[in-house]
Each structure stands twice: as structure tokens, then as C-alpha cells.
Amino acid sequence: MLLVVCLFSAKSAAGQGVEPYGDYIIGGVSFVDGMGFQVGLLSARSLFSTELVVLSDLSPIFMKGARTSRVVFYPGISLRLLGLNRLVREAPYRGVDLDVGLRAGPGLSFSKRESRAERDRRFELVVEPFIRLVSARNRRWVFYSEIATSRPNLRLGLWIPY
């Protein structure tokens, strides 16, 4: 929280990159509290972004002790906190953005040795709040890191313009 307050109140010199704006393909990997990948489409604007993401947790393929794999399809939206600062104060883009968002969508869980009860609960509705840090020097290389509540919790990747 202190970081956000400092970024909002700091006087800025020249900008340090090009604000990511437009349509992107998301590609990322996950490796904390599960292993998997994240792919999707994202439309970034100054104040918000909308997205459609497929997140997978494929831990049983990579780790012997894990029992459940999961695939989730998420539509979502996020508020670009530093975009608000750029709009209100006409501050230049500083090379980073901080997004706070929410995704919700259907998920399917699969297990190696699932019981009948587990098979009946295979479908689930997943709601996931997240915080994303986006760093861009130009519109071709936009890196992100994301912390979310659904496993795998930490995701790193790229936004690729299309």
C-alpha cells in the first residue's frame, strides 16, 4: 500500500517507456503452489483492462505428490491504478503499471485416483482476485508478474501485441 501511495504522490520527470495500450495475447508460466501455464487475450486501456484467460494447474504431471489437475476459463477485469494517476495528474508513463482485478469462471478438476464423490464435484466456479505488476519499455515487450488467490498463485509472463 505504501508503494502505491509513493507512486501516486511522487513528482515524475520524463516517462520511462511506452504505456501498454491495445490488444495483447497473454502467455505465462506458474510455479508457486502448483505448476502450470496461463494463456489468453487481454485488452488494455488507460484505466482498466478486460481479459479472457485459461489457467491450468498441471502439478500431477510434474510433481509426484500432487493429486489434482485443474483447468479454469476466466473472463475478468482489472483497474489500472497508475493509469488513474496518469489521467488525473497528466503524469507520464513510468515503465510500470499496477493492476488490481477480479476473474470468475468455470473450472474442471481432474485427479489420478478420484472417488465417485470427487468425480461428481469435478466442475467448480472459481472466483479469483489478483494483483498484477506490468512493466513495459515498448509495446512489443510487456512483462508481467501476478499474484492471485487460485493456485498456482504466482505467474510470470509476456503480453504479445496482435
Chimera marker file (.cmm) of the C-alpha trace (Angstrom):
<marker_set name="trace">
<marker id="1" x="0.000" y="0.000" z="0.000" r="1" g="1" b="0" radius="0.5"/>
<marker id="2" x="2.864" y="2.315" z="0.830" r="1" g="1" b="0" radius="0.5"/>
<marker id="3" x="4.322" y="1.700" z="-2.636" r="1" g="1" b="0" radius="0.5"/>
<marker id="4" x="1.064" y="2.783" z="-4.287" r="1" g="1" b="0" radius="0.5"/>
<marker id="5" x="0.905" y="5.964" z="-2.172" r="1" g="1" b="0" radius="0.5"/>
<marker id="6" x="4.522" y="6.807" z="-3.063" r="1" g="1" b="0" radius="0.5"/>
<marker id="7" x="3.921" y="6.245" z="-6.776" r="1" g="1" b="0" radius="0.5"/>
<marker id="8" x="0.811" y="8.441" z="-6.733" r="1" g="1" b="0" radius="0.5"/>
<marker id="9" x="2.442" y="11.306" z="-4.849" r="1" g="1" b="0" radius="0.5"/>
<marker id="10" x="5.904" y="11.333" z="-6.446" r="1" g="1" b="0" radius="0.5"/>
<marker id="11" x="6.719" y="14.026" z="-8.951" r="1" g="1" b="0" radius="0.5"/>
<marker id="12" x="7.757" y="12.490" z="-12.228" r="1" g="1" b="0" radius="0.5"/>
<marker id="13" x="10.331" y="13.564" z="-14.758" r="1" g="1" b="0" radius="0.5"/>
<marker id="14" x="10.234" y="12.179" z="-18.274" r="1" g="1" b="0" radius="0.5"/>
<marker id="15" x="8.422" y="8.886" z="-18.882" r="1" g="1" b="0" radius="0.5"/>
<marker id="16" x="10.405" y="5.643" z="-18.928" r="1" g="1" b="0" radius="0.5"/>
<marker id="17" x="8.606" y="3.678" z="-21.593" r="1" g="1" b="0" radius="0.5"/>
<marker id="18" x="5.507" y="3.397" z="-23.718" r="1" g="1" b="0" radius="0.5"/>
<marker id="19" x="2.230" y="2.717" z="-21.953" r="1" g="1" b="0" radius="0.5"/>
<marker id="20" x="0.866" y="-0.712" z="-22.937" r="1" g="1" b="0" radius="0.5"/>
<marker id="21" x="-2.406" y="0.030" z="-24.695" r="1" g="1" b="0" radius="0.5"/>
<marker id="22" x="-4.437" y="-2.138" z="-27.041" r="1" g="1" b="0" radius="0.5"/>
<marker id="23" x="-4.948" y="-5.843" z="-27.598" r="1" g="1" b="0" radius="0.5"/>
<marker id="24" x="-2.495" y="-8.487" z="-26.396" r="1" g="1" b="0" radius="0.5"/>
<marker id="25" x="-2.083" y="-12.246" z="-26.191" r="1" g="1" b="0" radius="0.5"/>
<marker id="26" x="-1.123" y="-13.350" z="-22.662" r="1" g="1" b="0" radius="0.5"/>
<marker id="27" x="1.427" y="-16.118" z="-22.221" r="1" g="1" b="0" radius="0.5"/>
<marker id="28" x="2.767" y="-17.076" z="-18.821" r="1" g="1" b="0" radius="0.5"/>
<marker id="29" x="4.050" y="-19.826" z="-16.585" r="1" g="1" b="0" radius="0.5"/>
<marker id="30" x="3.233" y="-20.660" z="-12.996" r="1" g="1" b="0" radius="0.5"/>
<marker id="31" x="5.476" y="-22.359" z="-10.486" r="1" g="1" b="0" radius="0.5"/>
<marker id="32" x="4.464" y="-21.474" z="-6.910" r="1" g="1" b="0" radius="0.5"/>
<marker id="33" x="1.905" y="-23.720" z="-5.170" r="1" g="1" b="0" radius="0.5"/>
<marker id="34" x="1.491" y="-25.688" z="-8.387" r="1" g="1" b="0" radius="0.5"/>
<marker id="35" x="2.945" y="-25.756" z="-11.880" r="1" g="1" b="0" radius="0.5"/>
<marker id="36" x="1.103" y="-24.732" z="-14.993" r="1" g="1" b="0" radius="0.5"/>
<marker id="37" x="0.544" y="-22.114" z="-17.635" r="1" g="1" b="0" radius="0.5"/>
<marker id="38" x="-1.720" y="-19.169" z="-18.396" r="1" g="1" b="0" radius="0.5"/>
<marker id="39" x="-2.824" y="-18.104" z="-21.885" r="1" g="1" b="0" radius="0.5"/>
<marker id="40" x="-5.466" y="-15.681" z="-23.037" r="1" g="1" b="0" radius="0.5"/>
<marker id="41" x="-6.470" y="-12.408" z="-24.623" r="1" g="1" b="0" radius="0.5"/>
<marker id="42" x="-6.231" y="-9.018" z="-22.943" r="1" g="1" b="0" radius="0.5"/>
<marker id="43" x="-7.435" y="-5.583" z="-23.968" r="1" g="1" b="0" radius="0.5"/>
<marker id="44" x="-5.537" y="-2.862" z="-22.071" r="1" g="1" b="0" radius="0.5"/>
<marker id="45" x="-6.852" y="0.682" z="-21.768" r="1" g="1" b="0" radius="0.5"/>
<marker id="46" x="-5.605" y="3.605" z="-19.667" r="1" g="1" b="0" radius="0.5"/>
<marker id="47" x="-7.875" y="2.974" z="-16.666" r="1" g="1" b="0" radius="0.5"/>
<marker id="48" x="-8.822" y="-0.694" z="-16.971" r="1" g="1" b="0" radius="0.5"/>
<marker id="49" x="-8.187" y="-3.931" z="-18.804" r="1" g="1" b="0" radius="0.5"/>
<marker id="50" x="-10.512" y="-6.751" z="-19.785" r="1" g="1" b="0" radius="0.5"/>
<marker id="51" x="-9.363" y="-10.295" z="-20.369" r="1" g="1" b="0" radius="0.5"/>
<marker id="52" x="-10.245" y="-13.890" z="-21.178" r="1" g="1" b="0" radius="0.5"/>
<marker id="53" x="-7.746" y="-16.278" z="-19.606" r="1" g="1" b="0" radius="0.5"/>
<marker id="54" x="-7.280" y="-20.045" z="-19.458" r="1" g="1" b="0" radius="0.5"/>
<marker id="55" x="-5.279" y="-21.084" z="-16.398" r="1" g="1" b="0" radius="0.5"/>
<marker id="56" x="-4.045" y="-24.612" z="-15.831" r="1" g="1" b="0" radius="0.5"/>
<marker id="57" x="-2.572" y="-26.285" z="-12.789" r="1" g="1" b="0" radius="0.5"/>
<marker id="58" x="-0.754" y="-29.349" z="-14.100" r="1" g="1" b="0" radius="0.5"/>
<marker id="59" x="1.058" y="-30.303" z="-10.889" r="1" g="1" b="0" radius="0.5"/>
<marker id="60" x="0.446" y="-34.094" z="-11.129" r="1" g="1" b="0" radius="0.5"/>
<marker id="61" x="2.308" y="-34.206" z="-14.451" r="1" g="1" b="0" radius="0.5"/>
<marker id="62" x="5.421" y="-32.595" z="-12.929" r="1" g="1" b="0" radius="0.5"/>
<marker id="63" x="5.219" y="-33.486" z="-9.210" r="1" g="1" b="0" radius="0.5"/>
<marker id="64" x="4.663" y="-36.961" z="-7.753" r="1" g="1" b="0" radius="0.5"/>
<marker id="65" x="2.900" y="-35.840" z="-4.541" r="1" g="1" b="0" radius="0.5"/>
<marker id="66" x="0.233" y="-33.694" z="-6.215" r="1" g="1" b="0" radius="0.5"/>
<marker id="67" x="-3.199" y="-35.226" z="-6.726" r="1" g="1" b="0" radius="0.5"/>
<marker id="68" x="-5.404" y="-32.808" z="-8.657" r="1" g="1" b="0" radius="0.5"/>
<marker id="69" x="-5.038" y="-31.039" z="-12.007" r="1" g="1" b="0" radius="0.5"/>
<marker id="70" x="-7.306" y="-28.150" z="-12.863" r="1" g="1" b="0" radius="0.5"/>
<marker id="71" x="-8.190" y="-26.031" z="-15.893" r="1" g="1" b="0" radius="0.5"/>
<marker id="72" x="-10.142" y="-22.783" z="-15.453" r="1" g="1" b="0" radius="0.5"/>
<marker id="73" x="-11.624" y="-20.404" z="-18.046" r="1" g="1" b="0" radius="0.5"/>
<marker id="74" x="-11.762" y="-16.855" z="-16.650" r="1" g="1" b="0" radius="0.5"/>
<marker id="75" x="-13.287" y="-13.695" z="-18.018" r="1" g="1" b="0" radius="0.5"/>
<marker id="76" x="-12.006" y="-10.800" z="-15.924" r="1" g="1" b="0" radius="0.5"/>
<marker id="77" x="-11.478" y="-7.097" z="-15.459" r="1" g="1" b="0" radius="0.5"/>
<marker id="78" x="-8.831" y="-5.058" z="-13.680" r="1" g="1" b="0" radius="0.5"/>
<marker id="79" x="-8.411" y="-1.454" z="-12.608" r="1" g="1" b="0" radius="0.5"/>
<marker id="80" x="-5.076" y="0.091" z="-13.638" r="1" g="1" b="0" radius="0.5"/>
<marker id="81" x="-4.224" y="2.130" z="-10.545" r="1" g="1" b="0" radius="0.5"/>
<marker id="82" x="-1.355" y="4.095" z="-12.057" r="1" g="1" b="0" radius="0.5"/>
<marker id="83" x="-3.462" y="4.812" z="-15.140" r="1" g="1" b="0" radius="0.5"/>
<marker id="84" x="-5.732" y="6.814" z="-12.856" r="1" g="1" b="0" radius="0.5"/>
<marker id="85" x="-2.692" y="8.841" z="-11.757" r="1" g="1" b="0" radius="0.5"/>
<marker id="86" x="-1.755" y="9.468" z="-15.404" r="1" g="1" b="0" radius="0.5"/>
<marker id="87" x="-5.277" y="10.610" z="-16.224" r="1" g="1" b="0" radius="0.5"/>
<marker id="88" x="-5.843" y="12.887" z="-13.208" r="1" g="1" b="0" radius="0.5"/>
<marker id="89" x="-2.358" y="14.378" z="-12.877" r="1" g="1" b="0" radius="0.5"/>
<marker id="90" x="-1.316" y="14.034" z="-16.529" r="1" g="1" b="0" radius="0.5"/>
<marker id="91" x="1.752" y="12.143" z="-15.288" r="1" g="1" b="0" radius="0.5"/>
<marker id="92" x="3.882" y="10.346" z="-17.872" r="1" g="1" b="0" radius="0.5"/>
<marker id="93" x="4.136" y="6.586" z="-18.002" r="1" g="1" b="0" radius="0.5"/>
<marker id="94" x="6.971" y="5.452" z="-15.703" r="1" g="1" b="0" radius="0.5"/>
<marker id="95" x="7.555" y="1.994" z="-17.129" r="1" g="1" b="0" radius="0.5"/>
<marker id="96" x="5.326" y="0.097" z="-14.665" r="1" g="1" b="0" radius="0.5"/>
<marker id="97" x="1.629" y="-0.371" z="-14.003" r="1" g="1" b="0" radius="0.5"/>
<marker id="98" x="-0.171" y="-1.859" z="-11.042" r="1" g="1" b="0" radius="0.5"/>
<marker id="99" x="-3.454" y="-3.625" z="-11.810" r="1" g="1" b="0" radius="0.5"/>
<marker id="100" x="-5.969" y="-4.866" z="-9.251" r="1" g="1" b="0" radius="0.5"/>
<marker id="101" x="-8.612" y="-7.141" z="-10.673" r="1" g="1" b="0" radius="0.5"/>
<marker id="102" x="-11.117" y="-9.935" z="-10.415" r="1" g="1" b="0" radius="0.5"/>
<marker id="103" x="-11.750" y="-13.001" z="-12.560" r="1" g="1" b="0" radius="0.5"/>
<marker id="104" x="-14.546" y="-15.530" z="-12.256" r="1" g="1" b="0" radius="0.5"/>
<marker id="105" x="-15.319" y="-18.570" z="-14.334" r="1" g="1" b="0" radius="0.5"/>
<marker id="106" x="-15.870" y="-22.305" z="-14.593" r="1" g="1" b="0" radius="0.5"/>
<marker id="107" x="-13.178" y="-24.804" z="-13.738" r="1" g="1" b="0" radius="0.5"/>
<marker id="108" x="-12.721" y="-28.531" z="-14.182" r="1" g="1" b="0" radius="0.5"/>
<marker id="109" x="-10.646" y="-30.629" z="-11.782" r="1" g="1" b="0" radius="0.5"/>
<marker id="110" x="-9.098" y="-33.981" z="-12.637" r="1" g="1" b="0" radius="0.5"/>
<marker id="111" x="-7.472" y="-36.453" z="-10.305" r="1" g="1" b="0" radius="0.5"/>
<marker id="112" x="-5.480" y="-39.646" z="-10.863" r="1" g="1" b="0" radius="0.5"/>
<marker id="113" x="-7.376" y="-41.684" z="-8.285" r="1" g="1" b="0" radius="0.5"/>
<marker id="114" x="-10.670" y="-39.905" z="-7.868" r="1" g="1" b="0" radius="0.5"/>
<marker id="115" x="-13.578" y="-41.344" z="-5.945" r="1" g="1" b="0" radius="0.5"/>
<marker id="116" x="-17.166" y="-41.139" z="-7.138" r="1" g="1" b="0" radius="0.5"/>
<marker id="117" x="-17.778" y="-38.115" z="-4.885" r="1" g="1" b="0" radius="0.5"/>
<marker id="118" x="-14.727" y="-36.335" z="-6.315" r="1" g="1" b="0" radius="0.5"/>
<marker id="119" x="-15.910" y="-37.092" z="-9.847" r="1" g="1" b="0" radius="0.5"/>
<marker id="120" x="-19.278" y="-35.523" z="-9.018" r="1" g="1" b="0" radius="0.5"/>
<marker id="121" x="-17.521" y="-32.361" z="-7.803" r="1" g="1" b="0" radius="0.5"/>
<marker id="122" x="-15.285" y="-32.061" z="-10.848" r="1" g="1" b="0" radius="0.5"/>
<marker id="123" x="-16.957" y="-28.833" z="-12.029" r="1" g="1" b="0" radius="0.5"/>
<marker id="124" x="-16.426" y="-25.727" z="-9.896" r="1" g="1" b="0" radius="0.5"/>
<marker id="125" x="-16.971" y="-21.982" z="-10.090" r="1" g="1" b="0" radius="0.5"/>
<marker id="126" x="-13.727" y="-20.160" z="-9.354" r="1" g="1" b="0" radius="0.5"/>
<marker id="127" x="-13.561" y="-16.526" z="-8.235" r="1" g="1" b="0" radius="0.5"/>
<marker id="128" x="-10.055" y="-15.077" z="-8.240" r="1" g="1" b="0" radius="0.5"/>
<marker id="129" x="-8.937" y="-11.630" z="-7.078" r="1" g="1" b="0" radius="0.5"/>
<marker id="130" x="-5.439" y="-10.730" z="-8.296" r="1" g="1" b="0" radius="0.5"/>
<marker id="131" x="-2.728" y="-8.070" z="-8.288" r="1" g="1" b="0" radius="0.5"/>
<marker id="132" x="-0.563" y="-7.681" z="-11.371" r="1" g="1" b="0" radius="0.5"/>
<marker id="133" x="2.614" y="-5.689" z="-11.921" r="1" g="1" b="0" radius="0.5"/>
<marker id="134" x="3.192" y="-4.809" z="-15.583" r="1" g="1" b="0" radius="0.5"/>
<marker id="135" x="6.490" y="-3.496" z="-16.919" r="1" g="1" b="0" radius="0.5"/>
<marker id="136" x="6.903" y="-2.135" z="-20.453" r="1" g="1" b="0" radius="0.5"/>
<marker id="137" x="9.711" y="-0.342" z="-22.246" r="1" g="1" b="0" radius="0.5"/>
<marker id="138" x="7.914" y="-0.606" z="-25.576" r="1" g="1" b="0" radius="0.5"/>
<marker id="139" x="4.671" y="-2.163" z="-26.827" r="1" g="1" b="0" radius="0.5"/>
<marker id="140" x="6.403" y="-5.278" z="-28.155" r="1" g="1" b="0" radius="0.5"/>
<marker id="141" x="7.890" y="-6.461" z="-24.851" r="1" g="1" b="0" radius="0.5"/>
<marker id="142" x="5.435" y="-6.193" z="-21.981" r="1" g="1" b="0" radius="0.5"/>
<marker id="143" x="6.355" y="-8.324" z="-18.964" r="1" g="1" b="0" radius="0.5"/>
<marker id="144" x="4.005" y="-9.115" z="-16.103" r="1" g="1" b="0" radius="0.5"/>
<marker id="145" x="4.039" y="-10.812" z="-12.741" r="1" g="1" b="0" radius="0.5"/>
<marker id="146" x="0.824" y="-11.670" z="-10.988" r="1" g="1" b="0" radius="0.5"/>
<marker id="147" x="-0.183" y="-12.827" z="-7.536" r="1" g="1" b="0" radius="0.5"/>
<marker id="148" x="-3.611" y="-14.414" z="-7.268" r="1" g="1" b="0" radius="0.5"/>
<marker id="149" x="-5.682" y="-16.488" z="-4.868" r="1" g="1" b="0" radius="0.5"/>
<marker id="150" x="-6.181" y="-19.503" z="-7.137" r="1" g="1" b="0" radius="0.5"/>
<marker id="151" x="-3.351" y="-21.975" z="-7.463" r="1" g="1" b="0" radius="0.5"/>
<marker id="152" x="-0.805" y="-21.695" z="-8.920" r="1" g="1" b="0" radius="0.5"/>
<marker id="153" x="-0.529" y="-18.372" z="-7.109" r="1" g="1" b="0" radius="0.5"/>
<marker id="154" x="2.440" y="-16.690" z="-8.802" r="1" g="1" b="0" radius="0.5"/>
<marker id="155" x="2.511" y="-16.240" z="-12.582" r="1" g="1" b="0" radius="0.5"/>
<marker id="156" x="5.164" y="-14.647" z="-14.780" r="1" g="1" b="0" radius="0.5"/>
<marker id="157" x="4.922" y="-13.969" z="-18.470" r="1" g="1" b="0" radius="0.5"/>
<marker id="158" x="4.575" y="-11.720" z="-21.513" r="1" g="1" b="0" radius="0.5"/>
<marker id="159" x="1.897" y="-9.729" z="-23.250" r="1" g="1" b="0" radius="0.5"/>
<marker id="160" x="2.350" y="-10.049" z="-27.011" r="1" g="1" b="0" radius="0.5"/>
<marker id="161" x="0.565" y="-7.490" z="-29.231" r="1" g="1" b="0" radius="0.5"/>
<marker id="162" x="-1.605" y="-8.751" z="-32.061" r="1" g="1" b="0" radius="0.5"/>
<link id1="1" id2="2" r="1" g="1" b="0" radius="0.2"/>
<link id1="2" id2="3" r="1" g="1" b="0" radius="0.2"/>
<link id1="3" id2="4" r="1" g="1" b="0" radius="0.2"/>
<link id1="4" id2="5" r="1" g="1" b="0" radius="0.2"/>
<link id1="5" id2="6" r="1" g="1" b="0" radius="0.2"/>
<link id1="6" id2="7" r="1" g="1" b="0" radius="0.2"/>
<link id1="7" id2="8" r="1" g="1" b="0" radius="0.2"/>
<link id1="8" id2="9" r="1" g="1" b="0" radius="0.2"/>
<link id1="9" id2="10" r="1" g="1" b="0" radius="0.2"/>
<link id1="10" id2="11" r="1" g="1" b="0" radius="0.2"/>
<link id1="11" id2="12" r="1" g="1" b="0" radius="0.2"/>
<link id1="12" id2="13" r="1" g="1" b="0" radius="0.2"/>
<link id1="13" id2="14" r="1" g="1" b="0" radius="0.2"/>
<link id1="14" id2="15" r="1" g="1" b="0" radius="0.2"/>
<link id1="15" id2="16" r="1" g="1" b="0" radius="0.2"/>
<link id1="16" id2="17" r="1" g="1" b="0" radius="0.2"/>
<link id1="17" id2="18" r="1" g="1" b="0" radius="0.2"/>
<link id1="18" id2="19" r="1" g="1" b="0" radius="0.2"/>
<link id1="19" id2="20" r="1" g="1" b="0" radius="0.2"/>
<link id1="20" id2="21" r="1" g="1" b="0" radius="0.2"/>
<link id1="21" id2="22" r="1" g="1" b="0" radius="0.2"/>
<link id1="22" id2="23" r="1" g="1" b="0" radius="0.2"/>
<link id1="23" id2="24" r="1" g="1" b="0" radius="0.2"/>
<link id1="24" id2="25" r="1" g="1" b="0" radius="0.2"/>
<link id1="25" id2="26" r="1" g="1" b="0" radius="0.2"/>
<link id1="26" id2="27" r="1" g="1" b="0" radius="0.2"/>
<link id1="27" id2="28" r="1" g="1" b="0" radius="0.2"/>
<link id1="28" id2="29" r="1" g="1" b="0" radius="0.2"/>
<link id1="29" id2="30" r="1" g="1" b="0" radius="0.2"/>
<link id1="30" id2="31" r="1" g="1" b="0" radius="0.2"/>
<link id1="31" id2="32" r="1" g="1" b="0" radius="0.2"/>
<link id1="32" id2="33" r="1" g="1" b="0" radius="0.2"/>
<link id1="33" id2="34" r="1" g="1" b="0" radius="0.2"/>
<link id1="34" id2="35" r="1" g="1" b="0" radius="0.2"/>
<link id1="35" id2="36" r="1" g="1" b="0" radius="0.2"/>
<link id1="36" id2="37" r="1" g="1" b="0" radius="0.2"/>
<link id1="37" id2="38" r="1" g="1" b="0" radius="0.2"/>
<link id1="38" id2="39" r="1" g="1" b="0" radius="0.2"/>
<link id1="39" id2="40" r="1" g="1" b="0" radius="0.2"/>
<link id1="40" id2="41" r="1" g="1" b="0" radius="0.2"/>
<link id1="41" id2="42" r="1" g="1" b="0" radius="0.2"/>
<link id1="42" id2="43" r="1" g="1" b="0" radius="0.2"/>
<link id1="43" id2="44" r="1" g="1" b="0" radius="0.2"/>
<link id1="44" id2="45" r="1" g="1" b="0" radius="0.2"/>
<link id1="45" id2="46" r="1" g="1" b="0" radius="0.2"/>
<link id1="46" id2="47" r="1" g="1" b="0" radius="0.2"/>
<link id1="47" id2="48" r="1" g="1" b="0" radius="0.2"/>
<link id1="48" id2="49" r="1" g="1" b="0" radius="0.2"/>
<link id1="49" id2="50" r="1" g="1" b="0" radius="0.2"/>
<link id1="50" id2="51" r="1" g="1" b="0" radius="0.2"/>
<link id1="51" id2="52" r="1" g="1" b="0" radius="0.2"/>
<link id1="52" id2="53" r="1" g="1" b="0" radius="0.2"/>
<link id1="53" id2="54" r="1" g="1" b="0" radius="0.2"/>
<link id1="54" id2="55" r="1" g="1" b="0" radius="0.2"/>
<link id1="55" id2="56" r="1" g="1" b="0" radius="0.2"/>
<link id1="56" id2="57" r="1" g="1" b="0" radius="0.2"/>
<link id1="57" id2="58" r="1" g="1" b="0" radius="0.2"/>
<link id1="58" id2="59" r="1" g="1" b="0" radius="0.2"/>
<link id1="59" id2="60" r="1" g="1" b="0" radius="0.2"/>
<link id1="60" id2="61" r="1" g="1" b="0" radius="0.2"/>
<link id1="61" id2="62" r="1" g="1" b="0" radius="0.2"/>
<link id1="62" id2="63" r="1" g="1" b="0" radius="0.2"/>
<link id1="63" id2="64" r="1" g="1" b="0" radius="0.2"/>
<link id1="64" id2="65" r="1" g="1" b="0" radius="0.2"/>
<link id1="65" id2="66" r="1" g="1" b="0" radius="0.2"/>
<link id1="66" id2="67" r="1" g="1" b="0" radius="0.2"/>
<link id1="67" id2="68" r="1" g="1" b="0" radius="0.2"/>
<link id1="68" id2="69" r="1" g="1" b="0" radius="0.2"/>
<link id1="69" id2="70" r="1" g="1" b="0" radius="0.2"/>
<link id1="70" id2="71" r="1" g="1" b="0" radius="0.2"/>
<link id1="71" id2="72" r="1" g="1" b="0" radius="0.2"/>
<link id1="72" id2="73" r="1" g="1" b="0" radius="0.2"/>
<link id1="73" id2="74" r="1" g="1" b="0" radius="0.2"/>
<link id1="74" id2="75" r="1" g="1" b="0" radius="0.2"/>
<link id1="75" id2="76" r="1" g="1" b="0" radius="0.2"/>
<link id1="76" id2="77" r="1" g="1" b="0" radius="0.2"/>
<link id1="77" id2="78" r="1" g="1" b="0" radius="0.2"/>
<link id1="78" id2="79" r="1" g="1" b="0" radius="0.2"/>
<link id1="79" id2="80" r="1" g="1" b="0" radius="0.2"/>
<link id1="80" id2="81" r="1" g="1" b="0" radius="0.2"/>
<link id1="81" id2="82" r="1" g="1" b="0" radius="0.2"/>
<link id1="82" id2="83" r="1" g="1" b="0" radius="0.2"/>
<link id1="83" id2="84" r="1" g="1" b="0" radius="0.2"/>
<link id1="84" id2="85" r="1" g="1" b="0" radius="0.2"/>
<link id1="85" id2="86" r="1" g="1" b="0" radius="0.2"/>
<link id1="86" id2="87" r="1" g="1" b="0" radius="0.2"/>
<link id1="87" id2="88" r="1" g="1" b="0" radius="0.2"/>
<link id1="88" id2="89" r="1" g="1" b="0" radius="0.2"/>
<link id1="89" id2="90" r="1" g="1" b="0" radius="0.2"/>
<link id1="90" id2="91" r="1" g="1" b="0" radius="0.2"/>
<link id1="91" id2="92" r="1" g="1" b="0" radius="0.2"/>
<link id1="92" id2="93" r="1" g="1" b="0" radius="0.2"/>
<link id1="93" id2="94" r="1" g="1" b="0" radius="0.2"/>
<link id1="94" id2="95" r="1" g="1" b="0" radius="0.2"/>
<link id1="95" id2="96" r="1" g="1" b="0" radius="0.2"/>
<link id1="96" id2="97" r="1" g="1" b="0" radius="0.2"/>
<link id1="97" id2="98" r="1" g="1" b="0" radius="0.2"/>
<link id1="98" id2="99" r="1" g="1" b="0" radius="0.2"/>
<link id1="99" id2="100" r="1" g="1" b="0" radius="0.2"/>
<link id1="100" id2="101" r="1" g="1" b="0" radius="0.2"/>
<link id1="101" id2="102" r="1" g="1" b="0" radius="0.2"/>
<link id1="102" id2="103" r="1" g="1" b="0" radius="0.2"/>
<link id1="103" id2="104" r="1" g="1" b="0" radius="0.2"/>
<link id1="104" id2="105" r="1" g="1" b="0" radius="0.2"/>
<link id1="105" id2="106" r="1" g="1" b="0" radius="0.2"/>
<link id1="106" id2="107" r="1" g="1" b="0" radius="0.2"/>
<link id1="107" id2="108" r="1" g="1" b="0" radius="0.2"/>
<link id1="108" id2="109" r="1" g="1" b="0" radius="0.2"/>
<link id1="109" id2="110" r="1" g="1" b="0" radius="0.2"/>
<link id1="110" id2="111" r="1" g="1" b="0" radius="0.2"/>
<link id1="111" id2="112" r="1" g="1" b="0" radius="0.2"/>
<link id1="112" id2="113" r="1" g="1" b="0" radius="0.2"/>
<link id1="113" id2="114" r="1" g="1" b="0" radius="0.2"/>
<link id1="114" id2="115" r="1" g="1" b="0" radius="0.2"/>
<link id1="115" id2="116" r="1" g="1" b="0" radius="0.2"/>
<link id1="116" id2="117" r="1" g="1" b="0" radius="0.2"/>
<link id1="117" id2="118" r="1" g="1" b="0" radius="0.2"/>
<link id1="118" id2="119" r="1" g="1" b="0" radius="0.2"/>
<link id1="119" id2="120" r="1" g="1" b="0" radius="0.2"/>
<link id1="120" id2="121" r="1" g="1" b="0" radius="0.2"/>
<link id1="121" id2="122" r="1" g="1" b="0" radius="0.2"/>
<link id1="122" id2="123" r="1" g="1" b="0" radius="0.2"/>
<link id1="123" id2="124" r="1" g="1" b="0" radius="0.2"/>
<link id1="124" id2="125" r="1" g="1" b="0" radius="0.2"/>
<link id1="125" id2="126" r="1" g="1" b="0" radius="0.2"/>
<link id1="126" id2="127" r="1" g="1" b="0" radius="0.2"/>
<link id1="127" id2="128" r="1" g="1" b="0" radius="0.2"/>
<link id1="128" id2="129" r="1" g="1" b="0" radius="0.2"/>
<link id1="129" id2="130" r="1" g="1" b="0" radius="0.2"/>
<link id1="130" id2="131" r="1" g="1" b="0" radius="0.2"/>
<link id1="131" id2="132" r="1" g="1" b="0" radius="0.2"/>
<link id1="132" id2="133" r="1" g="1" b="0" radius="0.2"/>
<link id1="133" id2="134" r="1" g="1" b="0" radius="0.2"/>
<link id1="134" id2="135" r="1" g="1" b="0" radius="0.2"/>
<link id1="135" id2="136" r="1" g="1" b="0" radius="0.2"/>
<link id1="136" id2="137" r="1" g="1" b="0" radius="0.2"/>
<link id1="137" id2="138" r="1" g="1" b="0" radius="0.2"/>
<link id1="138" id2="139" r="1" g="1" b="0" radius="0.2"/>
<link id1="139" id2="140" r="1" g="1" b="0" radius="0.2"/>
<link id1="140" id2="141" r="1" g="1" b="0" radius="0.2"/>
<link id1="141" id2="142" r="1" g="1" b="0" radius="0.2"/>
<link id1="142" id2="143" r="1" g="1" b="0" radius="0.2"/>
<link id1="143" id2="144" r="1" g="1" b="0" radius="0.2"/>
<link id1="144" id2="145" r="1" g="1" b="0" radius="0.2"/>
<link id1="145" id2="146" r="1" g="1" b="0" radius="0.2"/>
<link id1="146" id2="147" r="1" g="1" b="0" radius="0.2"/>
<link id1="147" id2="148" r="1" g="1" b="0" radius="0.2"/>
<link id1="148" id2="149" r="1" g="1" b="0" radius="0.2"/>
<link id1="149" id2="150" r="1" g="1" b="0" radius="0.2"/>
<link id1="150" id2="151" r="1" g="1" b="0" radius="0.2"/>
<link id1="151" id2="152" r="1" g="1" b="0" radius="0.2"/>
<link id1="152" id2="153" r="1" g="1" b="0" radius="0.2"/>
<link id1="153" id2="154" r="1" g="1" b="0" radius="0.2"/>
<link id1="154" id2="155" r="1" g="1" b="0" radius="0.2"/>
<link id1="155" id2="156" r="1" g="1" b="0" radius="0.2"/>
<link id1="156" id2="157" r="1" g="1" b="0" radius="0.2"/>
<link id1="157" id2="158" r="1" g="1" b="0" radius="0.2"/>
<link id1="158" id2="159" r="1" g="1" b="0" radius="0.2"/>
<link id1="159" id2="160" r="1" g="1" b="0" radius="0.2"/>
<link id1="160" id2="161" r="1" g="1" b="0" radius="0.2"/>
<link id1="161" id2="162" r="1" g="1" b="0" radius="0.2"/>
</marker_set>
